[in-house]
Amino acid sequence: MRIGQTLHRYLYIIACSILILSMPFLASADSFEQLRKDSANIKTIQSRFVQKKFMKILAKPLISEGRFYYVAPDSFRWEYLKPLRSVVIAYKDDTRRYILSGGKMIEDKTGGMQAMKIVLGEVTGWMSGKFDQNPSFAATLKEGTNTQITLTPVGKSMSGMIEKIEITVSKKAAAVKSVKIIENANAFTQIDFTDVEINKVISSSVFQDVQ
């Protein structure tokens, strides 16, 4: 059960990060209907990120750094560069994960790809702005100094896995600031994004070359 929970947490971190990266054009939106309309403008996204995993039993958070690429409608590369390198690539209905082993990037065939494809199906809906139409989450939007969207799991399918997801978008910079994935009172993951670029040409080789 623990292995399954770890896999799903990993997959949802990827999914939710893709979701929020689609929002730099949407910082001033005041309704989910507007989000859906504006999401049609997103063709490509690339960014750097720092991911911090906080747990009550840890004296310091676990920190990872990486980069992310997305090309509509369903190609993406989520790559951890530090402290350990690994890559997840989705391209032309094919999803693969690679890990660094013996100085080479080796495909990880230990399983879990079917679960990943299911999650990516949900991501498709998020990328088209359908934040409030996913039956797996109840969504709320709040305007303030920053725009905040909160996604709360519905039902028991994610019980004990994710309590809620908080997405923060800077109005001033019109760019994503962070996503916070809260698992429970004692554990959460914070992802902060920098150098976000929207609709810049991304070569198809990014989704094929893992070296």
C-alpha positions in Angstrom: 0.0 0.0 0.0 2.9 2.3 0.8 4.4 1.9 -2.6 1.1 2.7 -4.3 0.6 5.8 -2.2 4.1 7.0 -3.0 3.5 6.5 -6.7 0.2 8.4 -6.7 1.7 11.3 -4.7 4.5 11.6 -7.3 2.0 11.5 -10.1 -0.3 14.2 -8.6 2.6 16.5 -7.9 3.4 16.3 -11.7 -0.2 16.8 -12.6 -0.8 19.7 -10.3 2.4 21.5 -11.4 1.3 21.3 -15.0 -2.0 22.7 -14.0 -0.7 25.8 -12.3 1.9 26.5 -15.0 -0.9 27.1 -17.4 -2.0 30.2 -15.5 0.3 33.1 -16.1 -2.2 34.6 -18.6 -5.0 33.9 -16.1 -4.0 36.0 -13.1 -6.7 38.6 -13.5 -9.5 36.1 -14.2 -12.4 36.4 -11.8 -14.3 33.2 -12.8 -13.7 29.7 -13.9 -15.5 30.5 -17.1 -12.9 33.1 -17.9 -10.2 30.7 -17.0 -11.5 28.2 -19.6 -11.6 31.0 -22.3 -8.1 32.2 -21.5 -6.5 28.7 -21.3 -7.0 28.5 -25.1 -4.0 30.9 -25.4 -1.6 28.5 -23.9 0.5 26.6 -26.5 3.8 26.0 -24.8 5.2 26.4 -21.3 8.7 26.0 -19.8 10.0 26.8 -16.4 12.5 26.0 -13.6 11.3 24.8 -10.3 12.3 24.1 -6.7 10.4 21.4 -4.9 10.5 21.2 -1.1 9.0 18.2 0.8 8.1 19.0 4.4 7.4 16.3 7.0 7.1 16.6 10.8 9.7 13.8 11.2 12.3 15.7 9.1 14.6 18.4 10.7 15.0 19.9 7.2 12.8 19.7 4.1 13.9 17.4 1.2 14.8 19.8 -1.7 14.8 19.0 -5.4 15.4 21.2 -8.4 14.4 20.7 -12.0 12.8 22.0 -15.1 9.6 21.5 -16.9 8.4 21.7 -20.6 4.9 21.5 -22.0 3.5 21.6 -25.6 -0.2 21.5 -26.1 -2.2 19.3 -26.2 -0.4 16.5 -24.3 3.5 16.6 -24.6 5.5 17.3 -21.5 8.9 16.7 -19.8 9.2 16.9 -16.0 12.9 16.6 -15.1 14.6 16.5 -11.7 18.2 17.7 -11.9 19.1 17.7 -8.2 19.9 15.9 -6.0 19.1 12.8 -8.2 18.3 13.1 -11.9 15.2 11.5 -13.3 12.9 12.4 -16.2 9.2 11.7 -17.0 8.3 12.3 -20.7 4.9 12.1 -22.4 5.0 12.3 -26.2 2.5 11.0 -28.9 0.5 8.8 -26.4 3.7 7.3 -25.0 4.7 7.9 -21.4 8.1 6.9 -20.1 10.2 7.5 -17.0 14.0 7.4 -16.9 16.5 7.4 -14.0 20.2 8.0 -13.8 22.1 4.7 -13.2 25.7 4.0 -13.8 26.2 7.4 -15.5 23.5 6.7 -18.0 19.7 7.5 -18.3 18.0 4.1 -18.0 14.2 3.6 -18.7 12.4 2.6 -15.5 10.1 -0.3 -16.3 9.1 -1.1 -12.7 5.4 -0.4 -13.5 3.0 2.5 -12.8 2.6 3.8 -16.3 -1.1 2.9 -16.5 -1.7 5.0 -13.3 0.3 7.8 -14.8 -1.8 7.8 -18.0 -5.0 8.0 -15.9 -3.6 11.1 -14.2 -2.5 12.7 -17.5 -6.1 12.2 -18.7 -7.2 14.5 -15.8 -4.4 17.0 -16.7 -5.9 17.4 -20.2 -9.1 18.7 -18.6 -7.1 21.1 -16.3 -5.1 22.5 -19.2 -8.3 23.5 -21.0 -9.3 25.4 -17.9 -11.9 22.9 -16.6 -10.8 23.3 -13.0 -14.3 23.3 -11.6 -15.5 20.4 -13.8 -13.2 17.6 -12.6 -15.4 15.3 -10.5 -12.3 14.4 -8.4 -12.0 17.9 -7.0 -14.1 20.7 -5.7 -12.6 24.0 -6.8 -12.8 27.5 -5.4 -11.2 30.8 -6.6 -10.4 33.7 -4.3 -9.1 37.1 -5.3 -6.8 39.2 -3.1 -3.2 40.4 -3.2 -2.7 37.2 -5.3 -5.2 34.9 -7.1 -5.6 31.7 -5.2 -7.3 28.5 -6.5 -8.0 25.7 -4.0 -8.7 22.1 -5.1 -10.2 19.8 -2.5 -10.5 16.1 -3.3 -14.0 14.7 -3.4 -14.9 11.3 -2.1 -12.5 8.7 -0.6 -10.3 7.9 -3.7 -7.5 10.2 -2.4 -8.2 9.8 1.3 -5.0 9.9 3.3 -3.1 10.9 0.2 -4.0 14.6 -0.6 -6.0 16.9 1.7 -6.0 19.9 -0.6 -4.0 21.8 -3.3 -3.4 25.5 -3.0 -2.3 27.4 -6.2 -1.0 30.9 -5.9 -0.7 33.3 -8.9 0.9 36.7 -8.6 -1.2 39.5 -10.0 1.6 42.0 -10.1 4.0 39.7 -12.1 1.2 37.9 -13.9 3.0 34.6 -13.3 2.7 31.5 -11.1 4.3 31.9 -7.7 3.8 28.4 -6.1 1.7 25.3 -5.6 1.3 23.7 -2.2 0.1 20.1 -2.0 -1.1 19.3 1.5 -1.1 15.6 2.3 -2.1 16.0 6.0 -1.3 18.1 9.0 2.2 16.7 9.2 3.3 16.7 5.5 3.1 18.9 2.5 5.0 19.7 -0.7 5.8 23.2 -1.9 6.8 23.9 -5.5 8.1 27.4 -6.4 8.5 28.3 -10.1 10.9 30.7 -11.7 11.8 31.8 -15.3 8.4 30.9 -16.6 8.1 31.3 -20.4 4.9 31.0 -22.3 4.4 30.2 -26.0 8.1 30.1 -26.8 9.0 27.5 -29.4 10.1 24.1 -27.9 11.8 21.6 -30.1 10.3 18.1 -30.3 13.7 16.7 -29.4 13.0 17.9 -25.8 10.4 15.1 -25.6 12.6 12.4 -27.2 16.2 12.9 -26.0 16.8 12.0 -22.4 20.6 12.2 -22.4 
